[in-house]
């Protein structure tokens, strides 16, 4: 064999080896189905992610049962009420005014619960993008645009001393997401060739082909949202995947319930009374409703909760210039956050009741003393009821009558500072006004 033949043989073998390496590289090293090119755990860093309660909305869990007017009653109830009003108010003007009054129904007087609320919370998760700090202290290399938060698990806990608990929420079902990674196709073929020589012999080479193809779709399911709820804690878990960062907002709807304290509110029933040829409103009777309100002496002005977060941060050390992640060299960081955050304020959860009294000197309010001698706060469910009652009280005290007469409504007596309220005490300048029950 000549030197030329040897060199040619060596070049052919080298070419075959190189071709084999190229094929092997194409089959293994350049597949886009890999999660990453390499991955290592780097360190604990609690400065990479920030989380806070972005906003909240606290609303009553039910609607206060209001009274109805004549036009909302059934046909039979309208007929009966018109007959009663016609007998009570023979004057046409008084009768027409009475038709538009609001009347309590049987459904409007049960004990109403103000301790149950619906709470919507918006949590916001973000990456800290302080490029200088990340480069110098925490991450190896510059901040990468390909970095993402890969895993989150956070919880919100209400301390036991608030007497507030979670009752239900909207996250009972685990939510999954699915992504399509790609398609894989396999093709196998065998080529045969037959060629006749001059001597009549047949050499097998290849003329026909025999092949088999197989294709598969590759999909992956990941955890979008999962969680659990207990008496004083809610916990939520999220999982990211390729090109899905966990920055953003998470909305959670929960129901909460306070420890209850009984209160009594007053519902004035107004009617018309003729006086000096004019129609004026007067309080015909008082109706009482027992309600449950949050226990105030055990709850501060601001209710605070403990927010805890554990996360896994995926930093791309190199290979981040492409959108695909299969060529990335990845470093993982773990971190955690624990902070106390304001959940909501006193004015958010207390019912809006009104009373009548004076704030000259010490705050004093008008109360009701029943016939058996029991005393109750005079509290109204709305400002309009309280204002209308206050106007009647002022007009009644200024009307004709004995100055020392106690102001009574049916069998109930109005008292202030433990002393029955009289016409002259109101007229002398107590300067009674409508005030919020739970306020300064």
Secondary structure as UniProt FT lines:
FT   HELIX           3..24
FT   HELIX           25..29
FT   TURN            32..33
FT   STRAND          38..44
FT   TURN            46..47
FT   STRAND          49..60
FT   STRAND          68..69
FT   HELIX           70..72
FT   HELIX           75..88
FT   HELIX           92..99
FT   STRAND          102..103
FT   HELIX           106..108
FT   STRAND          112..113
FT   STRAND          116..127
FT   HELIX           131..133
FT   HELIX           134..138
FT   TURN            145..146
FT   STRAND          148..158
FT   HELIX           160..162
FT   STRAND          164..169
FT   STRAND          175..196
FT   TURN            198..199
FT   STRAND          202..229
FT   STRAND          233..239
FT   TURN            242..243
FT   STRAND          248..258
FT   STRAND          260..275
FT   TURN            276..277
FT   STRAND          278..294
FT   HELIX           296..298
FT   STRAND          302..318
FT   TURN            320..321
FT   TURN            326..327
FT   STRAND          329..345
FT   HELIX           346..349
FT   STRAND          354..358
FT   STRAND          364..365
FT   STRAND          367..369
FT   TURN            371..372
FT   STRAND          375..377
FT   STRAND          379..380
FT   HELIX           383..398
FT   TURN            403..404
FT   STRAND          408..409
FT   TURN            410..411
FT   STRAND          412..416
FT   TURN            417..418
FT   STRAND          419..420
FT   HELIX           423..427
FT   TURN            428..429
FT   STRAND          433..436
//
